Amino acid sequence: MPYEINRTELVWPGKYDEDGRAPDVGRLKMPFQVIERVNESRATREVKKEKGMTLFELWQGDQAETFEDGWRNKLIWGDNKLVMASLLEQFAGKIDLIYIDPPFATGADFSFVAEVGEEDFEVVKEQSLIEEKAYRDTWGRGSASYLSMMFERLVLMRDLLSDGGSLFLHCDWHVGQHLRLLLDEVFGADAFLNEIVWHYRKWATRSRNFQRNHDSIYWYAKNPTSPERIFEIVEFQDASEGTQRRWKGKKQRAVFDETGRRLATAEDGESTGAPLSDVWYISIINPAAQERVGYPTQKPEQLIGRIVEHCTQEGQLVADFFGGSGTTLAVAEKLGRRWIGADLGRFAIHTSRKRLLDIPGCKPFEVLNLGKYERKYWQVATFGEDLDEDGVISLYEYLVFVLKLYGASPVAGMQHLHGKHGSAFVHVGAVDAPVTMDEIADAIDECLELQGSELHVLGWEWEMGLHETVTQAAASRGVKLVLRQIPREVMEQQAAEKGDVAFFELAYLEVDVRLSDCDVVVELKDFVIPNTELVPEDIREKITKWSDYVDYWAVDWSFNNDTFMQGWVTYRTRRNRTLELTSDLHSYEDLGEHTVMVKVIDIFGNDTSTIVRLKVG
């Protein structure tokens, strides 16, 4: 809307264009791709064995009616602006609580500690190029770019919240004063309910000011007078001693009249203290705490749990679009809430997935991204729309762009070969389809016609099971075949301009699938990580087993060329570093052909898959 001079607001460079109009927030919707469905965790499997329950009985428990039929919780990898815009079609006005802990310091640390193998080896993984790009987008123009980033996302969150929904925004002294004004503008000053002060103790350092030992959490309601807004009083604070304890009476629900005045709602039970105040003392996570996962921005479950428990009921929908280590999702899962989580970092998604899997009885959830749709959007936005739909101009510019980043030069007049890298020919895969065996075979044929002996194939996605098949076939025909992954960083303009793009070879994965009648077992036999240079040399020298690079692997017993359905899984945790290399026995009930898919995730969160086809019975 046009700039209005008769209202008080926070203005920064870039908020309005030359005509005084605010740039469009952007609500481009793209379909999600479900890349994995998680059906059973190691913790769940152990509970099943102990209690003799079926998986369905374990999921249902005492909350059979709190989850909609067919609902699966959602863990989404991608830019949260695109994610939220794509969620609007289905979830506008349906999310009951959003908690976010966005970056609020210009020196934000995106590095993480990756543990290696069974020994006490740790690798500090510096921020990825995607995370560097996110940092540049957030702070590249100082507070101006940060405020633009936050304003766009707060508008989308407001639209996703239900009429009785609440937003809790976690920040500290760096940007708190700015964010409060943004929230007033997006939600309205009347929507402000509390500034919760999270007080904690940390090791003091000498300085010329008082120690900064608190964060702020701003609570805003979509509609503060809505009768649907939840506020459950479940804790009281002893007025004399200042200690926290549970109230023995029934929960209370806040009720408001049409003017917004709160009505009394006292129920059974007696209070012996004052209601909980807006200053909470909760310890920061102890280094030895069970919940610690080694993520730098991790917040205590007790802190977020108090918010979720007070302001939602079982079965309601909770979201966190700056997911980090997955604390909000873990809390929502344990408290019987449905949840949606998103993060741009691959390692954050992997950390959250393992954390959820470690919750006994964890309900089914799915891992999603925007995949080929995001890449197609990037191609059109970067190289122009293909108005005559012949694909020629935008495709050529795309190929030249990728070849340049790879250090190759384009070649013309060939159908399947697009460039040369030294003496090797190069084929570049499409943005919206996996590289197939037939596609590689055609490129090899053309390479041989030109008397070439080496072919590099660059791809975003790959047909399952092609690695060994095509490399062996190429070698038998006298062609050295190199398969390299086109990284997501190619889509980030600043990373591409700086040349900060690395094309890694595909990881090598070998499995042994043993079938006896209708029973099958999978054994992991070998795994070669392509980017070992990310591991410091002194650590690399101590690693003696290939399996030390494997952090997680899972099996889909009947893969149908669409979504990976996790049927068996094992993974390392901070407290249990062992990794099973042989799966449990699986018995097929249906005879005929089955495709077994094995997915491995390495210590940095990168995944590699292979398939084996079986004939049962």
C-alpha positions as CSV (number, residue, x, y, z in Angstrom):
1,M,0.0,0.0,0.0
2,P,1.2,3.6,-0.5
3,Y,3.2,5.2,2.2
4,E,1.0,7.1,4.7
5,I,2.4,10.1,6.5
6,N,-0.3,10.1,9.1
7,R,0.8,7.0,11.0
8,T,3.8,6.1,13.1
9,E,5.9,3.3,11.7
10,L,9.4,2.0,11.3
11,V,10.8,2.9,7.9
12,W,14.1,1.6,6.4
13,P,15.7,1.8,3.0
14,G,14.0,-0.6,0.6
15,K,10.6,-0.7,2.5
16,Y,9.0,1.5,-0.1
17,D,9.7,2.0,-3.8
18,E,10.1,5.4,-5.5
19,D,6.3,5.7,-5.8
20,G,5.9,5.1,-2.1
21,R,4.5,1.7,-2.5
22,A,5.6,-1.4,-0.5
23,P,7.1,-4.2,-2.6
24,D,4.8,-7.2,-3.0
25,V,5.5,-9.8,-0.2
26,G,5.2,-12.6,-2.8
27,R,2.8,-15.4,-2.5
28,L,4.0,-17.7,-5.3
29,K,2.7,-21.2,-4.5
30,M,4.6,-24.2,-5.6
31,P,3.7,-27.9,-5.0
32,F,5.7,-29.7,-2.3
33,Q,7.6,-32.9,-3.1
34,V,7.4,-35.6,-0.4
35,I,10.9,-37.0,-0.4
36,E,10.5,-39.3,2.7
37,R,7.8,-40.7,4.8
38,V,8.9,-41.8,8.3
39,N,6.8,-44.6,9.6
40,E,8.8,-46.2,12.3
41,S,11.8,-45.2,14.4
42,R,14.3,-47.2,16.4
43,A,12.8,-45.9,19.6
44,T,9.3,-46.8,18.5
45,R,10.5,-50.3,17.4
46,E,11.9,-50.9,20.9
47,V,8.7,-49.8,22.6
48,K,6.7,-52.1,20.3
49,K,8.8,-55.1,21.3
50,E,8.7,-54.2,25.0
51,K,4.9,-53.7,25.1
52,G,3.9,-56.2,22.4
53,M,1.8,-53.5,20.6
54,T,1.2,-53.0,16.9
55,L,2.5,-49.9,15.3
56,F,-1.1,-48.5,14.9
57,E,-1.9,-49.1,18.6
58,L,1.3,-47.3,19.6
59,W,0.6,-44.3,17.4
60,Q,-2.9,-44.0,18.6
61,G,-2.3,-44.4,22.4
62,D,-4.6,-42.1,24.4
63,Q,-4.8,-39.5,21.6
64,A,-6.8,-41.4,19.0
65,E,-9.2,-38.5,18.4
66,T,-6.7,-35.5,18.5
67,F,-5.2,-36.1,15.0
68,E,-7.2,-35.8,11.7
69,D,-7.4,-38.9,9.6
70,G,-4.5,-39.1,7.3
71,W,-2.6,-36.2,8.8
72,R,1.2,-36.4,8.8
73,N,3.4,-33.9,10.6
74,K,5.7,-32.1,8.1
75,L,9.5,-31.3,8.1
76,I,10.3,-29.1,5.2
77,W,13.7,-28.2,3.7
78,G,13.8,-24.9,1.9
79,D,13.7,-21.1,2.0
80,N,11.0,-20.4,4.6
81,K,9.5,-17.5,2.5
82,L,8.8,-19.9,-0.4
83,V,7.7,-22.6,2.0
84,M,5.2,-20.3,3.8
85,A,3.9,-18.9,0.5
86,S,3.3,-22.5,-0.7
87,L,1.6,-23.5,2.5
88,L,-1.0,-20.7,2.2
89,E,-3.3,-22.5,-0.2
90,Q,-3.9,-25.4,2.3
91,F,-3.1,-23.8,5.7
92,A,-4.1,-20.1,5.6
93,G,-5.9,-19.4,8.8
94,K,-5.3,-22.9,10.2
95,I,-2.1,-22.8,12.3
96,D,-2.8,-22.3,16.0
97,L,0.7,-21.3,17.2
98,I,3.9,-20.2,15.6
99,Y,7.1,-19.9,17.6
100,I,10.2,-18.6,15.8
101,D,13.7,-18.0,16.9
102,P,15.1,-16.0,13.9
103,P,18.7,-14.9,13.7
104,F,19.1,-11.7,15.7
105,A,22.9,-11.0,15.6
106,T,25.0,-9.9,12.7
107,G,27.7,-12.3,13.9
108,A,25.4,-15.3,13.7
109,D,27.2,-18.6,13.7
110,F,25.9,-21.2,11.2
111,S,28.6,-23.8,12.0
112,F,27.8,-27.0,13.7
113,V,29.6,-29.9,15.3
114,A,29.4,-33.2,13.3
115,E,30.4,-36.3,15.2
116,V,32.3,-39.1,13.4
117,G,31.9,-42.8,14.0
118,E,32.0,-44.6,17.4
119,E,35.0,-42.8,18.8
120,D,35.0,-39.3,20.3
121,F,35.8,-37.5,17.1
122,E,34.2,-34.2,16.3
123,V,34.3,-32.1,13.1
124,V,33.4,-28.4,13.3
125,K,31.5,-28.0,10.0
126,E,31.6,-24.3,8.9
127,Q,28.5,-22.8,7.5
128,S,27.4,-24.0,4.0
129,L,27.3,-21.8,1.0
130,I,23.5,-21.8,1.3
131,E,23.8,-20.6,4.9
132,E,26.3,-18.0,3.9
133,K,23.8,-16.8,1.3
134,A,21.1,-16.6,3.9
135,Y,23.4,-14.6,6.1
136,R,24.2,-12.2,3.2
137,D,20.5,-11.8,2.4
138,T,19.8,-11.2,6.0
139,W,22.6,-8.8,6.9
140,G,24.1,-7.7,3.6
141,R,22.6,-4.2,3.9
142,G,22.7,-4.2,7.7
143,S,19.5,-3.7,9.5
144,A,17.7,-2.6,6.3
145,S,18.0,-6.1,4.7
146,Y,17.2,-7.8,8.0
147,L,14.0,-5.8,8.5
148,S,12.9,-6.5,4.9
149,M,13.5,-10.2,5.4
150,M,11.5,-10.3,8.7
151,F,8.7,-8.0,7.5
152,E,7.9,-10.3,4.5
153,R,7.9,-13.4,6.7
154,L,5.8,-11.9,9.5
155,V,3.1,-11.0,7.0
156,L,3.0,-14.6,5.7
157,M,2.9,-15.9,9.3
158,R,0.0,-13.6,10.1
159,D,-1.9,-15.0,7.1
160,L,-1.2,-18.6,8.2
161,L,-2.4,-18.1,11.8
162,S,-5.9,-19.1,12.8
163,D,-8.3,-16.5,14.2
164,G,-7.4,-17.7,17.7
165,G,-3.7,-18.3,16.9
166,S,-0.7,-16.7,18.5
167,L,2.8,-15.8,17.4
168,F,5.8,-16.0,19.8
169,L,8.9,-14.3,18.5
170,H,12.2,-14.9,20.3
171,C,14.9,-12.2,20.2
172,D,17.4,-10.3,22.3
173,W,18.9,-6.8,22.7
174,H,20.4,-6.7,19.2
175,V,17.1,-6.2,17.2
176,G,14.3,-6.5,19.8
177,Q,13.3,-2.9,19.6
178,H,13.0,-3.0,15.8
179,L,11.1,-6.3,15.8
180,R,8.5,-5.0,18.3
181,L,7.7,-2.1,15.9
182,L,7.4,-4.5,13.0
183,L,5.0,-6.7,14.9
184,D,2.9,-3.7,15.9
185,E,2.6,-2.8,12.2
186,V,1.9,-6.4,10.9
187,F,-0.5,-7.5,13.7
188,G,-1.6,-4.2,15.2
189,A,-0.5,-2.7,18.5
190,D,-3.6,-4.1,20.2
191,A,-2.5,-7.6,19.3
192,F,0.4,-7.4,21.7
193,L,-0.2,-9.6,24.8
194,N,3.2,-10.0,26.6
195,E,6.9,-9.5,26.5
196,I,8.1,-12.7,28.2
197,V,11.6,-12.3,29.7
198,W,13.6,-15.5,29.6
199,H,16.1,-15.0,32.4
200,Y,19.1,-17.4,32.6
201,R,22.6,-17.5,34.2
202,K,25.8,-17.8,32.2
203,W,29.4,-17.5,33.0
204,A,30.1,-13.8,33.6
205,T,32.8,-11.8,31.8
206,R,34.1,-8.5,33.0
207,S,32.6,-5.6,31.0
208,R,31.6,-1.9,31.6
209,N,27.9,-2.7,31.6
210,F,25.5,-5.0,33.4
211,Q,25.5,-8.6,32.3
212,R,23.0,-9.4,29.5
213,N,21.4,-12.5,31.0
214,H,18.0,-12.5,29.3
215,D,16.2,-12.8,26.0
216,S,12.7,-11.4,25.1
217,I,9.8,-13.4,23.6
218,Y,7.1,-11.2,22.1
219,W,3.6,-12.7,22.2
220,Y,1.1,-11.4,19.6
221,A,-2.4,-12.7,18.9
222,K,-4.0,-12.9,15.4
223,N,-7.2,-11.7,17.1
224,P,-6.7,-11.0,20.8
225,T,-10.5,-11.0,21.5
226,S,-11.3,-14.2,19.6
227,P,-13.2,-16.8,21.7
228,E,-11.0,-19.4,20.0
229,R,-7.8,-18.1,21.6
230,I,-6.3,-20.6,24.1
231,F,-4.6,-19.7,27.3
232,E,-4.3,-22.6,29.7
233,I,-3.2,-21.7,33.3
234,V,-1.2,-24.8,34.3
235,E,1.5,-23.4,36.5
236,F,1.6,-21.0,39.5
237,Q,4.4,-19.2,41.1
238,D,4.8,-19.3,44.8
239,A,4.7,-15.6,45.8
240,S,6.8,-16.0,48.9
241,E,9.7,-18.2,47.5
242,G,9.5,-17.4,43.8
243,T,9.7,-21.2,42.9
244,Q,7.9,-22.9,40.1
245,R,5.5,-25.8,40.8
246,R,2.5,-27.5,39.3
247,W,-1.0,-26.3,40.3
248,K,-3.1,-29.3,41.5
249,G,-6.4,-28.0,40.3
250,K,-8.0,-28.2,36.8
251,K,-6.7,-26.2,33.9
252,Q,-8.3,-22.9,33.2
253,R,-9.2,-21.5,29.9
254,A,-9.3,-17.7,29.4
255,V,-12.6,-16.4,28.2
256,F,-13.2,-12.9,26.8
257,D,-16.4,-10.9,26.2
258,E,-17.0,-9.0,22.9
259,T,-15.0,-6.0,24.1
260,G,-11.9,-8.1,24.9
261,R,-12.4,-7.9,28.7
262,R,-11.3,-11.1,30.3
263,L,-14.0,-13.0,32.3
264,A,-13.4,-15.0,35.4
265,T,-13.0,-18.7,34.8
266,A,-12.0,-20.2,38.1
267,E,-12.6,-24.0,38.3
268,D,-12.1,-26.7,40.8
269,G,-8.9,-26.6,42.8
270,E,-7.2,-24.2,45.1
271,S,-4.2,-22.0,44.3
272,T,-1.5,-21.4,46.9
273,G,0.4,-18.9,44.9
274,A,0.2,-16.2,42.2
275,P,-0.2,-16.9,38.5
276,L,3.0,-17.3,36.6
277,S,4.5,-13.9,35.7
278,D,6.1,-12.8,32.4
279,V,9.6,-13.3,33.8
280,W,10.8,-16.9,33.5
281,Y,13.9,-18.3,35.0
282,I,14.9,-21.4,33.0
283,S,18.4,-22.6,32.8
284,I,20.2,-22.7,29.5
285,I,20.9,-26.2,28.3
286,N,23.6,-27.9,30.3
287,P,26.4,-29.4,28.1
288,A,25.6,-32.8,29.6
289,A,21.8,-32.5,29.2
290,Q,19.9,-35.4,27.5
291,E,18.3,-33.0,25.1
292,R,21.5,-31.3,23.8
293,V,22.1,-32.1,20.2
294,G,25.1,-29.9,19.5
295,Y,23.3,-27.2,17.6
296,P,24.6,-23.7,18.4
297,T,21.2,-21.9,18.7
298,Q,19.4,-24.7,20.5
299,K,16.8,-23.5,23.2
300,P,15.6,-25.5,26.2
301,E,12.6,-27.7,25.7
302,Q,11.2,-26.4,29.0
303,L,11.0,-22.9,27.6
304,I,9.2,-23.7,24.4
305,G,7.2,-26.4,26.1
306,R,5.7,-23.8,28.5
307,I,4.5,-21.7,25.5
308,V,3.0,-24.7,23.7
309,E,1.3,-26.1,26.7
310,H,-0.2,-22.8,27.8
311,C,-1.4,-21.6,24.4
312,T,-2.6,-24.7,22.5
313,Q,-4.5,-27.9,23.2
314,E,-3.8,-31.4,22.1
315,G,-4.3,-32.0,18.4
316,Q,-3.8,-28.3,17.5
317,L,-1.3,-27.2,14.9
318,V,2.1,-25.7,15.9
319,A,4.7,-24.4,13.4
320,D,8.3,-23.2,13.5
321,F,9.7,-21.7,10.3
322,F,13.2,-21.1,11.6
323,G,13.4,-24.7,12.8
324,G,17.1,-25.1,13.7
325,S,17.6,-28.2,15.9
326,G,13.9,-29.0,16.0
327,T,13.1,-28.1,19.6
328,T,9.6,-26.8,18.8
329,L,8.8,-29.9,16.8
330,A,10.1,-32.2,19.5
331,V,8.1,-30.4,22.2
332,A,4.9,-30.4,20.0
333,E,5.4,-34.2,19.4
334,K,5.7,-35.0,23.1
335,L,2.7,-32.8,24.0
336,G,0.4,-34.4,21.4
337,R,0.3,-31.4,19.0
338,R,0.4,-31.6,15.2
339,W,3.4,-29.7,13.8
340,I,5.0,-28.2,10.7
341,G,8.7,-27.2,10.7
342,A,11.0,-25.7,8.1
343,D,14.7,-24.7,7.8
344,L,17.1,-23.8,5.0
345,G,20.0,-25.9,6.4
346,R,20.4,-29.5,5.3
347,F,22.0,-30.4,8.6
348,A,19.2,-28.7,10.6
349,I,16.7,-31.0,8.8
350,H,18.8,-34.1,9.5
351,T,19.3,-33.1,13.2
352,S,15.5,-32.5,13.6
353,R,14.7,-35.8,11.9
354,K,17.0,-37.8,14.2
355,R,15.7,-35.9,17.3
356,L,12.1,-36.8,16.4
357,L,13.0,-40.4,15.7
358,D,14.4,-40.7,19.2
359,I,11.0,-39.9,20.7
360,P,9.3,-43.2,21.7
361,G,6.0,-43.5,19.9
362,C,6.8,-40.7,17.5
363,K,3.9,-40.3,15.1
364,P,4.3,-40.6,11.3
365,F,5.8,-37.5,9.6
366,E,7.1,-36.6,6.2
367,V,10.1,-34.8,4.9
368,L,9.3,-32.4,2.0
369,N,11.0,-29.8,-0.2
370,L,10.0,-27.7,-3.2
371,G,12.5,-29.6,-5.4
372,K,12.2,-29.3,-9.1
373,Y,9.5,-26.6,-8.8
374,E,11.8,-24.3,-7.0
375,R,14.5,-25.0,-9.5
376,K,12.1,-24.3,-12.5
377,Y,11.0,-21.1,-10.8
378,W,14.7,-20.1,-10.5
379,Q,15.4,-20.9,-14.1
380,V,12.6,-18.7,-15.4
381,A,13.4,-15.9,-12.9
382,T,17.1,-16.0,-13.8
383,F,17.1,-16.6,-17.6
384,G,13.7,-15.3,-18.7
385,E,10.4,-16.9,-19.4
386,D,10.1,-19.2,-22.4
387,L,7.2,-17.4,-24.2
388,D,7.1,-19.6,-27.3
389,E,7.6,-22.7,-25.1
390,D,10.4,-24.1,-27.3
391,G,12.8,-24.0,-24.4
392,V,15.7,-22.9,-26.6
393,I,16.8,-19.5,-25.3
394,S,16.3,-20.0,-21.5
395,L,17.7,-23.6,-21.8
396,Y,20.8,-22.4,-23.6
397,E,21.5,-19.6,-21.1
398,Y,21.0,-22.1,-18.3
399,L,23.5,-24.6,-19.8
400,V,26.1,-21.8,-20.3
401,F,25.6,-20.6,-16.8
402,V,26.1,-24.1,-15.2
403,L,29.1,-24.9,-17.5
404,K,30.8,-21.7,-16.5
405,L,30.4,-22.4,-12.8
406,Y,31.9,-25.9,-13.5
407,G,34.9,-24.4,-15.3
408,A,33.8,-25.7,-18.7
409,S,33.2,-24.0,-22.0
410,P,30.0,-24.6,-24.1
411,V,30.1,-26.5,-27.4
412,A,27.5,-26.2,-30.1
413,G,26.0,-28.6,-32.7
414,M,25.6,-31.6,-30.5
415,Q,22.4,-33.1,-29.1
416,H,23.5,-34.6,-25.8
417,L,26.9,-33.0,-25.1
418,H,26.8,-29.4,-23.9
419,G,30.4,-28.5,-23.1
420,K,34.1,-29.4,-22.6
421,H,36.1,-29.5,-19.4
422,G,39.7,-29.9,-20.5
423,S,39.6,-33.0,-22.7
424,A,36.4,-34.3,-21.2
425,F,32.9,-33.7,-22.6
426,V,30.2,-32.5,-20.3
427,H,26.4,-33.2,-20.2
428,V,24.2,-31.1,-18.0
429,G,20.9,-32.5,-16.6
430,A,17.6,-30.6,-16.7
431,V,16.4,-28.6,-13.7
432,D,13.0,-30.4,-13.5
433,A,13.9,-34.1,-14.1
434,P,16.4,-36.6,-12.8
435,V,19.3,-37.7,-15.0
436,T,18.4,-41.2,-16.4
437,M,20.4,-44.2,-17.6
438,D,19.1,-43.7,-21.1
439,E,20.2,-40.0,-21.0
440,I,23.7,-41.0,-20.0
441,A,23.8,-43.8,-22.6
442,D,22.9,-41.3,-25.4
443,A,25.7,-38.9,-24.1
444,I,28.2,-41.8,-24.1
445,D,27.2,-42.7,-27.7
446,E,27.8,-39.1,-28.8
447,C,31.1,-39.0,-26.9
448,L,32.4,-42.1,-28.7
449,E,31.3,-40.7,-32.1
450,L,33.6,-37.7,-31.4
451,Q,36.4,-40.1,-30.2
452,G,36.1,-38.8,-26.6
453,S,37.3,-41.0,-23.7
454,E,35.9,-39.1,-20.7
455,L,32.4,-37.8,-20.0
456,H,31.3,-35.7,-17.0
457,V,27.6,-35.7,-16.2
458,L,26.2,-32.9,-14.0
459,G,22.8,-33.5,-12.4
460,W,20.4,-32.1,-9.8
461,E,18.7,-35.5,-9.3
462,W,19.5,-39.0,-10.5
463,E,17.5,-42.1,-11.5
464,M,17.8,-44.6,-8.7
465,G,20.4,-47.3,-8.9
466,L,22.3,-45.9,-11.9
467,H,25.7,-45.2,-10.3
468,E,27.3,-48.7,-10.6
469,T,25.4,-49.7,-13.7
470,V,26.3,-46.8,-15.9
471,T,29.9,-46.4,-14.7
472,Q,30.7,-50.0,-15.4
473,A,28.9,-49.9,-18.8
474,A,30.8,-46.8,-19.7
475,A,34.1,-48.3,-18.7
476,S,33.4,-51.4,-20.8
477,R,33.1,-49.1,-23.8
478,G,36.3,-47.2,-23.0
479,V,34.8,-44.1,-21.5
480,K,35.7,-42.8,-18.1
481,L,32.4,-41.6,-16.6
482,V,32.3,-39.0,-13.8
483,L,29.0,-38.2,-12.1
484,R,28.8,-34.9,-10.2
485,Q,26.0,-33.3,-8.2
486,I,24.8,-29.8,-9.2
487,P,24.6,-28.2,-5.7
488,R,21.7,-26.0,-4.6
489,E,24.1,-23.1,-4.3
490,V,24.0,-22.7,-8.1
491,M,20.7,-21.0,-7.5
492,E,22.1,-18.4,-5.1
493,Q,23.3,-15.4,-7.1
494,Q,25.9,-14.1,-4.7
495,A,27.5,-17.5,-4.3
496,A,27.6,-18.0,-8.0
497,E,29.1,-14.6,-8.7
498,K,31.8,-15.3,-6.2
499,G,32.5,-18.7,-7.7
500,D,31.6,-20.4,-4.3
501,V,30.1,-23.5,-5.9
502,A,31.6,-27.0,-5.6
503,F,30.4,-29.9,-7.7
504,F,31.1,-33.1,-5.7
505,E,31.2,-36.6,-7.2
506,L,28.3,-38.8,-6.1
507,A,29.0,-40.9,-3.0
508,Y,29.6,-44.6,-3.6
509,L,27.2,-47.0,-1.8
510,E,27.3,-50.8,-1.8
511,V,24.7,-53.0,-0.1
512,D,24.0,-56.7,0.1
513,V,20.4,-57.8,0.0
514,R,19.9,-61.4,1.0
515,L,16.5,-63.1,0.1
516,S,15.4,-66.4,1.5
517,D,11.9,-67.4,0.5
518,C,9.8,-64.4,1.6
519,D,12.4,-63.0,4.1
520,V,14.9,-60.4,3.3
521,V,17.8,-58.7,5.2
522,V,19.9,-55.8,4.0
523,E,23.6,-55.3,4.9
524,L,25.6,-52.1,4.4
525,K,28.8,-53.2,2.7
526,D,30.7,-50.0,1.7
527,F,30.3,-46.3,1.6
528,V,32.7,-43.7,0.2
529,I,32.0,-40.0,1.0
530,P,33.0,-37.8,-1.9
531,N,33.9,-34.6,0.1
532,T,36.4,-35.9,2.6
533,E,38.3,-32.6,2.3
534,L,35.6,-31.2,4.7
535,V,37.1,-33.4,7.4
536,P,40.3,-32.0,8.9
537,E,43.4,-34.0,8.1
538,D,44.2,-34.9,11.7
539,I,40.7,-36.3,12.1
540,R,40.8,-38.1,8.8
541,E,44.0,-40.0,9.9
542,K,42.1,-41.4,12.9
543,I,39.2,-42.7,10.9
544,T,39.8,-46.4,10.1
545,K,36.4,-47.6,9.0
546,W,34.2,-46.5,6.1
547,S,31.1,-46.8,8.3
548,D,32.4,-43.9,10.5
549,Y,31.2,-41.6,7.8
550,V,27.6,-43.0,8.0
551,D,25.3,-41.2,10.4
552,Y,22.0,-42.8,9.4
553,W,20.6,-45.3,7.0
554,A,17.1,-46.6,6.3
555,V,15.3,-49.2,4.1
556,D,12.2,-48.9,2.0
557,W,11.2,-52.6,1.5
558,S,8.8,-51.8,-1.4
559,F,9.9,-48.6,-3.2
560,N,7.4,-47.5,-5.9
561,N,9.5,-44.9,-7.7
562,D,7.9,-42.0,-5.8
563,T,8.3,-41.4,-2.1
564,F,10.8,-43.2,0.1
565,M,8.7,-45.0,2.8
566,Q,11.0,-45.7,5.8
567,G,10.3,-49.3,6.9
568,W,13.5,-49.8,9.0
569,V,16.1,-47.3,10.2
570,T,19.2,-47.0,12.4
571,Y,21.2,-43.9,13.3
572,R,23.8,-42.6,15.7
573,T,22.9,-40.2,18.5
574,R,25.2,-38.2,20.8
575,R,24.8,-40.8,23.5
576,N,24.7,-44.0,21.4
577,R,27.4,-43.8,18.7
578,T,26.9,-47.4,17.5
579,L,25.4,-48.1,14.1
580,E,23.9,-51.4,13.0
581,L,25.2,-52.4,9.6
582,T,22.6,-55.2,9.1
583,S,18.9,-54.6,9.1
584,D,16.2,-56.5,10.9
585,L,14.6,-59.3,8.9
586,H,11.6,-58.3,6.9
587,S,9.0,-60.7,5.7
588,Y,7.0,-60.0,2.5
589,E,3.3,-60.9,2.5
590,D,2.9,-60.2,-1.2
591,L,4.7,-62.4,-3.7
592,G,6.1,-61.1,-6.9
593,E,8.6,-58.3,-7.7
594,H,9.7,-55.8,-5.1
595,T,12.2,-52.9,-5.2
596,V,14.3,-52.4,-2.1
597,M,15.6,-48.9,-1.7
598,V,18.4,-48.0,0.8
599,K,19.1,-44.5,1.8
600,V,22.3,-43.4,3.6
601,I,22.9,-40.0,5.2
602,D,26.5,-39.0,5.9
603,I,27.9,-37.0,8.9
604,F,27.2,-33.7,7.1
605,G,23.5,-34.5,6.3
606,N,24.0,-35.4,2.6
607,D,22.0,-38.4,1.4
608,T,22.8,-41.2,-1.1
609,S,20.4,-43.9,-2.3
610,T,20.5,-47.2,-4.2
611,I,18.0,-49.7,-5.2
612,V,17.9,-53.5,-5.6
613,R,15.1,-55.4,-7.4
614,L,13.9,-58.7,-5.9
615,K,11.5,-61.5,-7.0
616,V,9.8,-62.9,-4.0
617,G,8.2,-66.4,-4.1
